[in-house]
Amino acid sequence: MAEPPSSTLQTFPKFTELNDLVNEKVGGSILYSTDDWFAVAENMLKAEDPVFKVGVFTKYGKWMDGWETRRKRIPGHDWCIVELGVPGIISGIDVDTSFFTGNYAPQVSIQAAVLSKVAVENIPKRKSKMGTATTMHMSDQIDKLKSQEWKELVPRRPLNPGYKTSCHNFFEVNSNERWTHLRVNMYPDGGIARLRVYGRAVPDWSKVSKNSIIDLAAMENGGTCIGYSNVHFGHARNLIQPGKAETMADGWETARKPGRPAILEADEEGILQVPGDDWCVFRLGHPGIVTKVIIDTNHFKGNYPDSCRIEACNIKDDEEEGAMRDMEGGPWKVLLPPKKLYAHQEHEFGRQSINNCGVVNHVRLTMAPDGGISRMRLFGYIQDPDDPEGSVFPGIEENDEKDTQENDAPQKKKRKVTK
């Protein structure tokens, strides 16, 4: 692919540090598309970056890793309906035209709506197939959504061609509303490689019982990474993604400490005494009381951290920056004391291993000295921080005892973690 004269790579805006609410790994899907001739719209939601295959063609034309419609020869423009993997507040959007250089969509706009379950169920099931276009029946059913009247998040804007220096088209979104579906309009036709929708999941907490144990940090529950020391190989936000990590790239991995000692020494508990560490901070989806911690080093076999610890606090949003600068003391309380970690293993810590920090809404995970962790789970109960009961929740001790017994029990095909 020929590149333009300038070789300056693009600068990514701050909102791209947030979670992607629409990729296929979190459940994003295409409900409707006007045209899928050269490449189907589902390609836009792939989690991995787009690729280009030199000299590869299909019976419809050049193989492209994105959504590409035919050259329009009828009135109108092409568009599709996208269902977010998790409903949430959208802070910014990246329309990536990678490798679409002479065939990219010249302009785009994006609209949003909140659709009921009934409305979605009434949409005819889509057949994702190259060389096809919408049918009259499908078009009539989609018209009932009146999607052309949905709120405009991104007004019609020009797109740049898909060279490395221009492929990312960033659009900041100024909306605090919760959305479930998007309408992506390309004008009039062409190709888009990837759609990234960055923001924060917003669950319907009225449907979550205070007696339920949930992952308070999970991205689908609104957890968000707000800071980190190093993300050289893998971003810290990967720690709270759904499911098990598929590869090392799907976890948080930092660079090796260049000043590490030539000979390493350990303390009486076997934890290496190496200067330096790496950290990341998360805002929980809902304030709560943490009763169980899971640290998973899945796939990290020769590059897992030696140990980790977790601290927690209950602070306001405008106190976040100060808390991240204050690495010693401050509002932070030790939730999980330093614990030895092992390669390619899920480590579970119940209430016998963690401290009761009361109601918290932020956590800081620190790994020492460096390495990779694939997932972090913080299970507990949602709780109102202004509740007069404070950190006391009816029945919590009884449930914790059961959790601890289950978590501390030896597991088959898995080394028991030293508590």
N, C-alpha and C positions, 0 to 999 in steps of 0.2 A: 504494500500500500504506500503510495507516494505521500510524502509529508510536505506541508507548506514550508517556506523559508525559515520562519521562526521556530526555534526549538525549545521555547519556554513552556514548561509544563504548567497546568492549571493549579490554582490555589483552591483548596476545598473549604467552604464556609463552615462555621462552627456547628450548624445544625446537622451536618453529616456525621457527627459524633453520636447522634441519637440512634434509637432502634429503627430498623426498616420494618414498617408495619405491613408490607405488601408482598414480600417475596414468598415463593412457594413453600419454603421450609416452615414458615409461620402460618401457612394455610391460605395465602392469597390465591385468587383464582380469577379467570376470565369468564364472565357470564354471557357476553355477547360481543360480536365483532362484525362489522359490515363486510370485511373482506380479509381473506387469509391466503391469497394466491401464492406468493413466493415463500412466505414463512408465517407460521401461526402466531397469534397474539400472546399465547402462553409463554413464548420464549422471553418476553419482557420481564417475566417474574422469576426467572432462574436466579438462584442465589449466587452462583459463580459468575465471574466476569465473562464478557463475550469473547469469542474466539473467531478467527478467520481461517478458512480452509482454502488454500490456493488451488485453483483448477477443479474444484468439486461442484458439480451441477446436479440438479434433479430434473425430472421431466417437465417441471414448470419454469425452470430457470436457474440462476446462480444460487447455490446454497448459502443462506445467510442466518446468522445467529441473532435473531431478533424478530420483530413483527414487520413484515413488508407486504404492502398491498400492491395490486397491479396499477398501471398507469391509468388514471380515471378517464373514461370516455363517455361518462354520463353525468348529469348535473349532481351537485352535492359534494360531500367530502367524507372521508373515512373516520370512523370513531369506534370505541369499544367501551364496554361496561366492566369495571374491575371491582371485585369484592375484596376488601382488606382482610388480611389474615386475622388481625385483631383490631376491633374498633378503637379509635383513639383520636387524640388531638394532633394535628399535622403542623409541623413547624417549617418544613421545607421539602422540596421535591427536586430530584435530579432526573432529567430526561437525557439519557445517554445514547448518542448516535454512533457509537464505536463501529468503525469499518463501513458505515453507510456514508460514502464520500460523494458519489454522484447520484445517489438514490435516496438520500435522507429526506424526511418530511420537512418542508420549508418553514412551517409554522405549527404551533401547538397551543391548545388551551385546555384547562382542566377544571371540571366542575365536581361538586360533592353533594351527597345526600345521606340521610339516615333512612334505610329501608327496613320494613318489618319482615319478620320471618315468613309471613303469609305472602307478601309481595314477591319475595325471592323464590318461594316455592311455586309460584304461578308462572315463572319464567321457564319456557321450554328448555329442556336439557340441551346444552351445546355439543356439537360434534366438531372437535378440533381437528381440522384436516386441511392440508395444503391444497391449493387449486380450487377452493370453494369461496362462495360469497353467501351473504344472508339470504334466507328465503322470504317469500311474501308473508307466510304464516309467522315466522320468527319476528319479522319487522313489525307486524301488526301487534304482536304481544308486547314487544319492547316499547312501542309507542304509548302503551298504557301507563308506563312509568313517568312519562312527560320529562324525560331526562334533560331535554333542551332547556328546561326551566330551573334546573338545579343551581345551587349557589356557585358562583364562579370563584374558585380559589386562585387560579392563574389565568388572567385575561390573555387573549391571543398575543403570542410572542414569537419572534423569529427564533429558529434553531440554527446551530452551527454544524458544519459537516463533521463526520466522525473520525477526524485525525486525532492522534494522541494529544495534540496541543489544543484541541477545541471541542472534543467529543462530549464533555460534561456540560450540560445546560442547567444551571442552578436557578431555582425560583424560591424565594422566601415566601412563606405563607403567614399572613397576619390574621389568625383566627384562633379563638379559644374554644370553639365548638367541637363536639365529639362527632366523628363521621364513621360510616360503615361502608360506603361505596363511592366510587369515582367514575366519572365519564371522561375519557381521554380522547380529545379531538385532534386529529392531524389534518392540516390544510395544504393541498386538497388530498394528497396521497403520499406514499413513500415508505420510509423505514425508520423504526426506532429500535435500538438494540436492547436497552434495559430501562425499566422504570423503578426508581427508588423513592419511597415515600417515608421520610424521616419524621419521627415524633414520639409520642408517649401513649401507650395503651391506657384506656380508661374503662375498667370493668364496671358492671352495674353492681355496686357493693350492697345495694338493698337486697340482692338475691343471695348474698353470702352470709351464712349463719355465723354468729360469734362463737359457736361451739365447733366450727369446722377448722381443721388444721390445713393451712394452705402455705404455698411458697410465697413469702412476703416480698422476695426480691425478683421473682420471675418477670421477664419482660411482658408476658401476656397479662400479668397482674399489675402492670404499671411501673415495674422497677426500671431504673435508668442509671447508667454510668455517668457520673458528673466530673470525674477526674482520675488521673493515673500518673505514674512516674515514667513508664516505658511501655510501648506497644510495638516493639520492633518487628516481631514476626506475626503477632495475632492480637487483635483488639480486645481490651478488657470487657467490652460489652458482650462478647461471645459467651462469657461465663453464665449469663442469665437467659440464654436462648433456650427454646423448647427442645426436649429430647436429649439423647446422647450425642456427643460430638462425633462427626463422621470421620474426621481426620485431625491431625495436629493443627491445621490451618483454621479449624473451627473452634479453637480455644484461645486462651490468653497466653502468649509466650513473649518473654522479654529477652533482651540481648544478654550475653554473658558479661559479668563484671570484669572490665579489663584490669583492675587493680587487685584481683583476688590473690590470696597468699599462694606461694609456691607449694607449701605443704599445709594441708588442712588438718585441724584438730577438732575434737568433739568434747562436749561436757559429759557428766555422768549419766545423762539421759540419752546420750547418743546424738544430740543435736549439734551440728557443726557450728563452730564459733568463727564465722566468717563475717567481716565488716560489710555493711551495705545490705540493702534489701530493695524490693519493688513493691508498690502499693497501688490500689485502686479504690475509689469511693463510689458507693451507690446510694441513691435515694430510693427507699422502699416504695412499693406501690401503695401501701397503706400502713400507718403506724401500727405497731403490734408488739407482742411478746414472743421472742424467739425461744423455741423449746428443742429444736433439733437442727444440726448443721451437717451438710454433706459437702465434702470436697472431693472432686473426682479428677484424677490424673490420667484418665483414659487416653491412650495413644502416646502419652509422654513416658518413654521408657529409658532413654539415655539423657533426658533433659528435664526431668521433673524437679521441683524445688525440694530442698532438704527438709524444710519445715514451713509452717504457716501460723498465723494468728489472726484473730478477728476482733475488732473493737466496734463499739456501737454508741450512738448518742441520739438525743431528741432535740433537734434544733429547727429554727425557722429557715426558710429559703434564703433570706438575705444574710444568714450567718454561715452559709456553705463555704464561701471563699476563705473566710478566717479559719474555719475548722480544718480545711485542707492544708493551710499553711502551718497550723499548729500541730506538728507531728509528735510532740511530747505533751502529755496531759491534756489541758484544755477541757472540752466537753466530753472527750472520749473515755469510755469505760471498757474494760477488757471483757469481751463476751466469750471468746475461746482463747485460752492461754496457748503459748507456743506448742505445737504438736508436730511430731515427726511424720513425714509423708513417705510414701512408697511409689514405685513405678507402676503406671498403668492399672490403677486401682481406685475403687470408690471407698472413701473413708467416711464413716458415720460417727457422729458424736452426739450422745443424748444428754439429758439434764445432769447426769453425774459428771459430765466433762465440761459443760459450759456454765457460765455464771448468769444469774438472773439480773439483767440490767434494767428491768422494768420495761415500760413502753418506749420503743425506739423508732426512729424513722430514717436513720442513716447508718450505714456500716462501712468500715474500712477493712479490706482484706490485704494482709501483708505477707508476701512470700520471701523466704530467705534461702540463699542469697539472690537467686534468680531462677529462671526456668519457665515451665509451662503447667497450667491448670486448665482442664477442659470445661468444667462446670462447678458452680457454687449454688447450693440450695439452702435456703433459710426458712425452715418450716416453723409455723407458730400460729397464734391467734390474732386476728385483727382487733384493735382496741382504740378507743377514742383517748387521745393523750390528755384531754381535759376531764376524763371520767373521774369522779370523786373517789372511786375505788382504787385509783392509781394503778399499780402493777399487779393488783390482786384480781384474779378472774375466777368466778365460781367453777369449781371442779378441775382447775388447772393442775393441781398437784396430783390428783388421781390419774388424770390422763397422762401426765408427764411420767409417772412411775411405770405405766404400761409401755409408753414409748421407749423409755430407757431400757427396760427389760428386753424389748424386741431389738433395739439398736445394738445392745451390748452382747446379744447372743451370737455365738460362732455361726458363720455362714459357710455353706458348701462352696467349693471351688473359689474361695476368697480368703486370703490371709486375714485373720482377726486383727483389727487395728488396736495398737496399744493405747489405752486410755490414760 
